[in-house]
Amino acid sequence: MNLLQKKSSKEEKQAKEKKGSIKKKIIPLIILAIVIPILILSGINYSISNQVLLDNFKGNAEEMTNLMDDNLDTLFTEMEATVNFLAKDNNLENLVLLEEKKLEDENITEQENSYFTKKLLDNIVETNENIFSAYIGTRNKTFFSNSANKAGQMKDYDPSQRPWYQNAMEHPDEIIYTEPYESASTGKLMITIAKTLKGDNGEILGVLGLDVTLDDLSAKYKDIKMGDSGRVFVMSPGGMVLIHPDKKLIGQNLKEEEVFQVANSSRKGFEEYTFQGEEKYISFTTNNKTGWKIGVSFNTNETQRSLNTIVKSNLLIAVICIVIGSILSLYILTKKVITPLQTLQKGIHKAASGDLREGISIDSNDEFGVIGMHFNQMVKNLKELIGSIISSAKVVSESTTSLKDISAQTSTATSEVAATMEQLAQTATSEAEQTENGMTKVAQLSENIDEISNAIKTVEQVYQKVTTLNDKGIEKIEDLTDKTSVVSTQTEELNQVILAMDEGSQKIGEIIQAIKSIAEQTNLLALNASIESARAGEAGRGFAVVAEEIRKLSESTSDSAQEIGNLIIEIQKRSSNAVSSIGDTKNTLGKQIDAVHETKETFEQMYEIIMDVAKHMARIGTLNQTMTENKQEITDAMTEISGATEETSASTQEVSASTEEILASIEQLSARTNQLSQLADKLLNNVEKFQLD
């Protein structure tokens, strides 16, 4: 038994062990493909049904709360109409005015007035079943009520202290509703509707009140249900339960409970809350007249009961679909998949054992039929391929022998070429290194020339600055010379002015001396006149007064002349000092003028030297420009030489490397030729095992 037959026998055993494994794998997949969509659809159906049921409950609850709100509006609209009618009734107004004795009627006594008022109020209560009692509190604290109201029988009852009276007085133009309360006399839960009574002139006479019991309302709505757990309730703005099926809760205040907080969060809504440990939904609205919260609450699991029926139906349908689907799938799987697979498996087993003489027959128009057709075509092509391989293997075996000889000769010639190219590569590398050294030196020379060029540019910039500064220096010297000349002229003029002033002060001094002499003579004459007037006695007294004034005037003149003389002496001293200082200034200015002239000559000499330096710098710049241009040409030439040398070296190395690669490839070719010869022999041995005819 050959190797191929041994392999085929072993694979046949493994195939028998695995027989039916595809069926075991496909069946669970088919069941999953049926179960998963059904479960998904059931889940979606459950979710949608739950939402639909919840929406239905929500819609019913909202409809119920709106209906109750409308009923309460209708009830309280009737009450308000009654209150408005009574508040405008002239009979009540007249009764109150009679009680206050502001309206006189000889035919009606006080007892009769009280009787008529009670009868009128009794009539109001009797004609409206929802009104428990009716009463009036006047502004002078008188209280009228119907006969059944015990408060009307109390003598010390003050209506003005009651909440209904005070609220109505605070809102005189409105109808007010009190917070619900429990009647002290009957124990019933009720509210008061009140409005002020006004006279024809708009003056407030009192307050009309109607007590409305809530027991009838509670009895009316207590049996209303929605589903199994849905209940109707009403809460006051303060949280008191007014209407509820559970009588224990009526009258209790739920202000601290979550249900009140939820209902009080907005005027209308649908929310979830917890009450006494149970999760609930609430649909609520707010009555516009009273502010009462009207709500319908039901347990959150209310929809679950209806959903349970839907779930059971879905499960039953799902089980039936799974069973039917599984049976159909098994039948189709066996007929359409398993049988063609077994036929295909037998054909593949024969081909695997080397028997290519027969194909397979699958009578089907699906993918398995196409696979069978392609398998038969594959067997046919394989037979032709193996026949061609046998012919080619013989030719390859013969060709590899002559290829071995050619490879040996080519390998020897290539080795010699590789040795020659190695020598050329070494020479090219040496030339490239020398060229690289030359490039380095040229680069250094280029850097030195650039540094010289930069230094020349710096010197030129310094020369330009020095020239500019020298020109400015000469301008400043010339300006200083002009200003010094002006100062010298002004100093001379000042000297002449001071000399003239000194001469004038000397003349003033002489005049002052003359004035002093005249003042002294005048003083002597005044003294003599005083003596003569004293001798003349009473007749010379007037003359004596004049003489005394003249003497005082002469003394004052003498003192002033003395002060002026002192000032003139001081001025003369300062004038002398000024003349001396101006002389020194003139000497200094003369020296300054000489120094300025010398500085100007120095700047002119510097200018001549700078101009001479400029000529030499221009020559240096020209030579530097020529040297820079030559440097660039040398650098470009060396770059081209270096590039050519590197390219030559690289090309030589590449040729050398290529030669070595060719040599290695030829050696590999020789080795592959040997392997090919061996494989050709082995291939002939293997393909001869197939049964083609």
C-alpha positions in Angstrom: 0.0 0.0 0.0 1.5 3.4 -1.0 1.7 6.5 1.1 -1.3 8.2 -0.5 -3.5 5.1 0.2 -2.4 5.0 3.8 -3.3 8.7 4.2 -6.7 8.1 2.6 -7.4 5.2 4.9 -6.6 7.2 8.0 -8.7 10.2 6.9 -11.6 7.8 6.1 -11.5 6.6 9.7 -11.5 10.2 11.0 -14.4 11.0 8.7 -16.5 8.1 10.1 -15.8 9.4 13.6 -17.0 12.8 12.7 -20.0 11.6 10.7 -23.1 13.6 11.6 -21.1 16.4 13.3 -22.4 19.1 10.8 -26.0 18.2 11.5 -25.3 18.5 15.3 -23.8 22.0 14.7 -26.4 23.3 12.3 -29.5 22.2 14.2 -28.7 24.4 17.3 -28.0 27.3 15.0 -31.3 26.9 13.3 -33.1 26.7 16.6 -31.3 29.8 17.8 -32.2 31.6 14.6 -35.8 30.8 15.3 -35.8 31.4 19.1 -33.8 34.7 19.2 -36.1 36.7 16.7 -39.2 35.3 18.5 -37.8 36.4 21.9 -36.8 39.8 20.5 -40.2 40.3 19.0 -41.8 39.1 22.2 -39.7 41.6 24.2 -40.6 44.4 21.8 -44.3 43.5 22.0 -44.1 43.4 25.8 -42.5 46.9 25.9 -45.0 48.3 23.4 -47.9 46.7 25.1 -46.8 48.0 28.5 -46.5 51.5 27.1 -49.8 51.3 25.3 -51.6 50.1 28.5 -49.9 52.8 30.5 -50.9 55.4 28.0 -54.5 54.1 28.1 -54.5 54.3 31.9 -53.0 57.8 31.7 -55.6 58.9 29.2 -58.5 57.5 31.2 -57.1 59.1 34.4 -56.7 62.5 32.8 -60.2 62.2 31.3 -61.6 61.3 34.8 -59.8 64.2 36.6 -61.0 66.6 33.9 -64.5 65.3 34.3 -64.4 65.8 38.1 -62.9 69.2 37.6 -65.8 70.1 35.3 -68.3 68.8 37.8 -66.8 70.8 40.7 -66.7 73.9 38.5 -70.4 73.4 37.7 -71.2 72.9 41.4 -69.2 76.0 42.6 -70.5 78.1 39.7 -74.0 77.4 41.0 -72.9 78.3 44.5 -71.2 81.5 43.3 -74.4 82.4 41.4 -76.4 82.0 44.6 -74.0 84.1 46.6 -73.9 86.8 43.9 -77.7 86.8 43.8 -78.1 87.1 47.5 -75.4 89.7 47.8 -77.4 91.9 45.5 -80.8 91.2 47.1 -82.3 94.4 48.4 -84.3 92.5 51.0 -81.1 91.4 52.8 -79.7 94.9 52.5 -82.9 96.3 54.0 -82.8 93.7 56.8 -79.3 94.7 57.8 -80.0 98.4 57.7 -83.1 97.9 59.8 -81.0 96.0 62.3 -78.6 98.9 62.5 -81.6 101.3 62.9 -80.5 103.3 59.9 -83.7 102.4 58.1 -86.9 103.0 60.0 -90.1 101.0 59.4 -92.8 101.5 62.0 -94.6 98.3 60.9 -91.5 96.0 61.5 -90.2 95.3 65.0 -86.6 94.1 65.8 -88.0 90.6 66.5 -89.8 90.6 63.2 -86.7 91.7 61.4 -84.7 88.8 62.9 -87.5 86.4 62.1 -87.7 87.5 58.4 -83.9 87.2 58.1 -83.9 83.6 59.4 -86.7 82.6 57.2 -84.9 84.0 54.2 -81.7 82.1 55.1 -83.8 78.9 55.8 -85.2 79.2 52.4 -81.7 79.3 50.9 -80.7 76.1 52.7 -83.9 74.2 51.9 -83.7 75.0 48.1 -80.1 73.8 47.7 -79.2 70.3 49.0 -75.4 71.1 49.0 -75.8 74.1 51.3 -75.7 73.1 55.0 -76.2 76.5 56.4 -76.4 80.2 55.4 -75.6 83.3 57.6 -74.8 87.0 57.6 -72.3 88.7 59.8 -72.8 92.5 60.0 -70.2 95.2 60.5 -71.6 95.9 64.0 -70.9 92.2 64.9 -74.5 91.0 64.7 -74.9 87.5 63.4 -78.0 86.1 61.5 -78.2 82.5 60.5 -80.7 79.8 59.4 -82.6 78.0 62.2 -80.4 74.9 62.1 -77.2 76.8 62.7 -76.4 76.6 66.5 -73.8 79.4 66.2 -76.7 81.8 65.6 -78.1 81.0 69.0 -74.9 82.0 70.8 -75.2 85.5 72.3 -71.4 86.1 72.5 -70.6 84.9 68.9 -68.5 87.5 67.1 -68.6 86.9 63.3 -65.9 89.5 62.7 -63.3 87.2 64.3 -64.1 84.3 62.0 -61.7 83.5 59.0 -64.6 83.6 56.5 -65.5 87.1 57.6 -61.9 88.4 57.6 -61.0 86.8 54.2 -64.1 88.3 52.6 -63.3 91.8 54.1 -59.8 91.5 52.7 -61.1 90.7 49.2 -64.4 92.8 49.1 -64.9 92.3 45.4 -64.3 88.6 45.2 -66.0 85.4 46.3 -63.7 83.6 48.8 -63.4 79.9 49.6 -62.1 78.9 53.1 -59.8 76.0 53.7 -61.9 72.9 54.5 -62.7 72.3 58.1 -64.6 69.9 60.4 -67.8 71.4 61.7 -67.8 71.6 65.5 -71.5 71.0 65.8 -72.0 68.1 63.2 -68.5 66.7 62.7 -68.9 67.0 59.0 -66.2 68.2 56.6 -67.2 71.4 54.9 -66.1 74.7 53.4 -67.4 78.2 53.5 -68.2 80.4 50.5 -68.5 84.0 51.4 -68.8 87.5 49.9 -69.3 91.0 51.2 -72.8 92.6 51.3 -72.8 96.2 50.0 -75.3 99.0 50.0 -76.4 101.1 47.1 -73.6 103.5 47.7 -71.0 100.7 47.7 -70.6 100.8 51.5 -69.9 97.3 53.0 -72.7 96.3 55.4 -71.4 92.8 56.3 -70.5 89.4 54.9 -72.8 86.6 53.5 -71.6 83.1 54.1 -72.7 79.7 52.9 -71.4 76.4 54.5 -71.2 73.6 51.9 -70.8 70.1 53.2 -68.4 67.8 51.3 -70.0 64.5 52.5 -72.3 64.3 49.5 -69.4 65.0 47.1 -67.4 62.2 48.8 -70.3 59.8 48.6 -70.8 60.7 44.9 -67.2 59.9 43.9 -66.2 57.2 46.5 -67.3 54.3 44.3 -65.6 55.5 41.1 -62.8 53.2 40.1 -60.4 52.8 37.3 -59.1 49.3 36.8 -58.5 47.4 40.0 -56.4 49.9 42.0 -57.4 53.2 40.5 -59.0 55.6 43.0 -60.3 59.2 42.8 -59.3 61.7 45.5 -59.4 65.5 46.1 -57.0 67.5 48.3 -57.2 71.0 49.5 -54.3 73.5 48.8 -53.2 72.9 52.4 -53.0 69.1 51.9 -56.2 68.0 53.6 -58.0 65.0 52.0 -61.5 66.0 51.0 -62.7 63.1 48.9 -61.3 59.5 49.0 -62.8 56.0 48.9 -61.0 55.3 52.2 -63.0 57.1 54.9 -60.0 56.9 57.2 -58.0 59.3 55.0 -60.8 61.9 54.7 -59.9 64.9 56.9 -56.2 63.8 57.2 -53.5 66.2 56.2 -51.0 64.7 53.7 -48.8 67.8 53.3 -45.7 65.9 54.4 -46.4 63.0 52.0 -44.9 62.6 48.6 -48.3 62.6 46.9 -48.9 66.1 48.0 -45.5 67.3 47.0 -45.8 65.8 43.6 -49.3 67.2 43.0 -48.3 70.6 44.3 -45.3 70.8 42.0 -47.4 72.0 39.0 -51.1 72.6 38.1 -51.4 69.5 36.0 -49.4 66.4 35.3 -48.8 62.7 35.4 -46.1 61.5 37.9 -44.9 58.5 39.9 -44.8 58.5 43.7 -44.7 56.2 46.7 -47.5 56.1 49.3 -47.5 53.8 52.3 -44.8 51.7 50.7 -46.5 51.2 47.4 -45.3 52.5 44.0 -48.1 54.5 42.4 -49.0 56.7 39.4 -51.0 59.9 39.8 -52.8 62.0 37.2 -53.8 65.3 38.7 -55.2 68.7 37.8 -56.0 71.9 39.8 -59.4 73.4 40.2 -59.3 77.1 39.2 -61.9 78.2 41.6 -60.8 76.5 44.8 -57.2 75.5 44.1 -58.1 71.9 45.1 -55.9 69.1 43.7 -58.1 66.5 41.8 -56.3 63.3 41.2 -56.6 59.7 40.1 -54.0 57.3 41.5 -53.3 53.6 40.7 -50.6 51.1 41.4 -47.7 50.9 39.0 -48.3 47.2 38.7 -51.8 47.8 37.5 -50.7 47.2 33.9 -48.9 44.0 34.8 -52.1 42.0 35.1 -53.1 42.8 31.5 -49.5 42.2 30.4 -49.5 38.7 32.0 -52.2 37.6 29.6 -50.3 39.0 26.7 -47.1 37.3 27.9 -48.8 33.9 28.2 -50.2 34.2 24.7 -46.8 35.3 23.3 -45.1 32.3 25.0 -47.6 29.8 23.6 -47.2 31.2 20.1 -43.4 31.2 20.5 -43.3 27.6 21.6 -45.5 26.5 18.7 -43.4 28.5 16.2 -40.2 27.0 17.6 -41.6 23.4 17.4 -42.9 23.8 13.8 -39.8 25.7 12.7 -37.5 23.0 14.1 -39.4 20.2 12.4 -39.4 22.0 9.0 -35.8 22.9 9.4 -34.7 19.3 10.2 -36.6 18.0 7.1 -35.2 20.7 4.8 -31.7 20.3 6.4 -31.7 16.5 5.8 -33.0 16.7 2.2 -31.3 19.8 1.0 -28.0 19.8 2.9 -27.0 16.6 4.6 -27.6 14.2 1.6 -25.7 16.4 -0.9 -22.9 16.9 1.6 -22.6 13.1 2.0 -22.4 12.6 -1.8 -19.8 15.4 -2.0 -17.9 13.8 0.9 -17.6 10.5 -0.9 -16.4 12.1 -4.1 -13.8 14.1 -2.2 -12.7 11.0 -0.4 -12.0 9.2 -3.7 -10.1 12.1 -5.0 -8.1 12.3 -1.8 -7.1 8.7 -2.2 -5.8 9.4 -5.7 -8.8 8.0 -7.7 -9.6 10.6 -10.3 -11.4 8.3 -12.7 -15.0 9.2 -11.7 -16.8 12.4 -10.7 -20.0 12.8 -8.5 -23.7 13.3 -9.3 -25.8 15.8 -7.3 -29.2 16.4 -8.8 -29.9 19.9 -7.4 -30.1 23.5 -8.8 -28.8 25.1 -5.6 -25.3 25.8 -4.4 -24.7 22.1 -3.8 -25.4 21.4 -7.5 -23.0 24.1 -8.4 -20.4 22.7 -6.0 -20.8 19.2 -7.5 -20.4 20.6 -11.1 -17.3 22.5 -10.0 -15.9 19.5 -8.2 -16.2 17.4 -11.4 -14.6 20.2 -13.4 -11.8 20.3 -10.8 -11.2 16.5 -11.1 -11.0 16.8 -14.8 -8.6 19.8 -14.6 -6.6 17.9 -12.0 -6.2 14.9 -14.3 -5.0 17.1 -17.1 -2.7 19.0 -14.8 -1.1 15.9 -13.4 -0.5 14.5 -16.9 1.2 17.8 -17.8 3.2 17.7 -14.6 4.5 14.2 -15.5 5.7 15.4 -18.9 7.2 18.6 -17.6 9.0 16.8 -14.7 10.8 14.6 -17.2 11.9 17.7 -19.3 13.0 19.5 -16.1 15.0 16.5 -15.0 16.9 16.4 -18.3 17.4 20.2 -18.3 18.9 20.4 -14.8 21.9 18.3 -15.8 23.1 20.7 -18.5 22.2 23.7 -16.3 24.6 22.4 -13.6 27.6 22.6 -16.0 26.7 26.1 -17.2 26.4 27.3 -13.6 29.9 26.1 -12.8 31.5 27.9 -15.7 29.6 31.1 -15.0 30.6 31.0 -11.4 34.4 30.9 -12.3 34.2 33.8 -14.7 32.1 35.9 -12.3 34.7 35.4 -9.5 37.4 36.9 -11.7 35.3 39.9 -12.6 34.5 40.4 -8.9 38.2 40.5 -7.9 38.9 43.2 -10.6 35.9 45.3 -9.6 37.1 45.2 -5.9 40.5 46.8 -6.9 38.7 49.5 -8.9 36.4 50.2 -6.0 39.4 50.7 -3.6 41.1 53.1 -6.1 37.9 55.1 -6.5 37.4 55.3 -2.7 41.0 56.7 -2.2 40.3 59.3 -4.9 37.1 60.3 -3.2 38.8 60.7 0.2 41.5 63.0 -1.4 38.8 65.0 -3.1 36.9 65.3 0.2 40.1 66.7 1.9 40.5 69.3 -0.9 36.8 70.3 -0.4 37.4 70.7 3.3 40.4 73.1 2.6 38.5 75.0 0.0 35.6 75.4 2.5 38.0 76.7 5.1 39.5 79.2 2.5 35.9 80.2 1.7 35.1 80.9 5.3 38.3 83.0 5.7 37.5 85.0 2.7 33.9 85.6 4.1 35.4 86.7 7.4 37.7 89.2 5.5 34.7 90.4 3.5 32.7 90.9 6.7 35.6 92.8 8.4 36.0 95.1 5.3 32.2 95.8 5.5 32.6 96.6 9.2 35.5 99.0 8.5 33.5 100.7 5.8 30.6 101.1 8.3 33.0 102.6 10.9 34.5 104.9 8.2 31.1 106.1 7.3 30.3 106.8 11.0 33.7 108.6 11.6 33.1 110.8 8.5 29.7 111.7 9.7 30.9 112.5 13.2 33.9 114.5 11.8 31.5 116.6 9.6 29.3 117.2 12.7 32.3 118.2 14.7 33.4 120.8 12.2 29.9 122.1 12.1 29.8 122.4 15.9 33.3 124.1 15.9 32.1 126.7 13.4 28.9 127.2 15.3 30.9 127.6 18.5 33.3 130.1 16.8 30.3 132.2 15.7 28.7 132.1 19.1 32.0 133.0 20.8 32.4 136.1 18.6 28.9 137.1 19.4 29.6 136.7 23.2 32.8 138.7 22.8 31.0 141.6 21.1 28.2 141.5 23.7 30.8 141.5 26.5 32.5 144.6 25.1 29.1 146.3 24.8 28.3 145.4 28.4 31.6 146.8 29.6 30.9 150.1 27.9 27.4 150.2 29.5 28.9 149.5 33.0 31.6 152.2 32.5 28.8 154.7 31.5 26.8 153.7 34.5 29.8 154.2 36.8 30.4 157.7 35.4 26.6 158.5 35.8 26.7 157.2 39.4 29.7 159.6 40.2 27.7 162.5 38.8 24.7 161.5 40.9 27.0 161.4 44.0 28.0 165.0 43.3 24.3 166.0 42.9 23.5 164.3 46.2 26.3 166.2 48.0 24.8 169.5 46.7 21.3 168.4 47.9 22.7 167.6 51.3 24.4 171.0 51.5 21.1 172.7 50.5 19.2 170.7 53.1 21.7 171.7 55.8 21.4 175.3 54.9 17.6 175.0 54.8 17.7 173.4 58.3 19.7 176.4 59.6 17.3 178.9 58.1 14.3 177.0 59.6 16.1 177.1 63.0 16.7 180.8 62.7 13.1 181.3 61.7 11.9 179.4 64.7 14.0 181.5 67.0 12.7 184.7 65.4 9.1 183.6 65.6 9.6 182.8 69.3 10.8 186.3 69.9 7.8 187.6 68.1 5.5 185.8 70.5 1.9 185.2 69.6 2.2 187.0 66.3 5.0 184.7 65.1 3.4 181.4 66.2 2.0 180.6 62.7 5.4 181.4 61.2 7.0 179.1 63.8 4.8 176.2 62.6 5.8 176.7 59.0 9.4 177.0 60.0 9.1 173.7 62.0 7.6 171.9 59.0 10.4 173.2 56.7 13.0 172.0 59.2 11.4 168.5 59.3 11.3 168.5 55.5 15.0 169.5 55.2 16.0 166.8 57.7 14.0 164.2 55.7 15.6 165.4 52.5 19.1 165.2 54.2 18.3 161.6 55.3 17.1 160.5 51.9 20.1 162.1 50.2 22.3 160.2 52.7 20.6 156.9 51.8 20.9 157.6 48.1 24.5 158.4 48.6 25.1 155.1 50.3 23.4 153.3 47.4 25.4 155.2 44.8 28.6 154.2 46.6 27.5 150.5 46.6 26.6 150.7 42.9 30.0 152.2 42.2 31.7 149.4 44.0 29.7 146.7 42.1 30.4 148.5 38.8 34.1 148.4 39.5 33.8 144.6 40.2 31.8 144.1 37.0 34.4 146.0 35.0 37.1 143.8 36.5 35.0 140.6 35.8 34.3 141.6 32.3 38.0 142.1 31.7 38.7 138.6 32.9 35.9 137.3 30.7 37.4 139.0 27.6 40.7 137.3 28.3 39.0 133.9 28.7 37.0 134.4 25.5 40.2 135.2 23.7 41.8 132.0 24.8 38.6 130.1 23.9 38.6 131.5 20.4 42.2 130.4 20.0 41.3 126.8 21.2 38.4 126.6 18.9 40.6 127.6 15.9 43.1 124.9 16.9 40.3 122.3 17.3 39.0 123.2 13.8 42.4 122.7 12.3 42.7 119.3 14.0 39.3 118.2 12.6 40.4 119.3 9.1 43.6 117.3 9.4 41.5 114.2 10.6 39.3 114.6 7.6 42.2 114.5 5.2 43.5 111.3 6.9 40.0 109.7 6.7 39.8 110.5 3.0 43.2 108.9 2.4 42.0 105.8 4.4 38.8 105.7 2.3 40.8 105.5 -1.0 42.8 102.5 0.4 39.5 100.9 1.7 38.0 101.2 -1.8 41.0 99.5 -3.3 40.8 96.7 -0.6 37.1 96.3 -1.4 37.7 95.8 -5.1 40.4 93.2 -4.4 38.1 91.5 -1.9 35.3 91.4 -4.5 37.6 89.8 -7.1 38.8 87.3 -4.5 35.2 86.4 -3.5 34.2 85.7 -7.1 37.3 83.5 -7.6 36.5 81.7 -4.3 33.0 80.8 -5.6 34.4 79.5 -8.9 37.0 77.4 -7.0 34.2 76.1 -4.6 31.9 75.2 -7.5 34.7 73.4 -9.4 35.7 71.4 -6.3 32.1 70.6 -5.7 31.7 69.2 -9.2 35.0 67.2 -8.9 33.9 65.9 -5.5 30.5 64.9 -6.8 31.9 63.2 -9.9 34.4 61.4 -7.7 31.7 60.2 -5.3 29.5 59.1 -8.1 32.4 57.2 -9.7 33.3 55.6 -6.3 29.6 54.8 -5.7 29.2 53.3 -9.2 32.3 51.2 -8.8 31.1 50.0 -5.4 27.7 49.2 -6.8 29.2 47.3 -9.8 31.4 45.5 -7.3 28.4 44.7 -5.1 26.4 43.7 -8.1 29.2 41.4 -9.2 29.3 39.8 -5.8 25.5 39.4 -5.8 25.7 37.9 -9.3 28.3 35.5 -8.0 26.2 34.6 -5.0 23.1 34.3 -7.2 25.0 31.9 -9.5 26.1 29.8 -6.5 22.4 29.8 -5.3 21.4 28.9 -8.9 23.7 26.0 -8.8 22.4 24.9 -5.5 18.8 25.4 -6.6 19.6 23.4 -9.8 20.6 20.5 -7.6 17.4 20.8 -5.6 15.3 21.1 -8.7 16.8 17.9 -10.1 16.0 16.1 -6.8 12.4 17.6 -6.8 11.9 16.6 -10.4 12.7 13.0 -9.5 10.5 13.1 -6.4 7.7 14.7 -8.4 7.8 11.9 -11.0 7.6 9.3 -8.2 4.5 11.1 -6.6 2.4 11.8 -9.7 2.8 8.3 -10.9 0.6 7.2 -7.9 -2.5 8.9 -9.3 -5.0 6.7 -11.3 -5.9 8.7 -14.4 -7.3 6.0 -16.8 
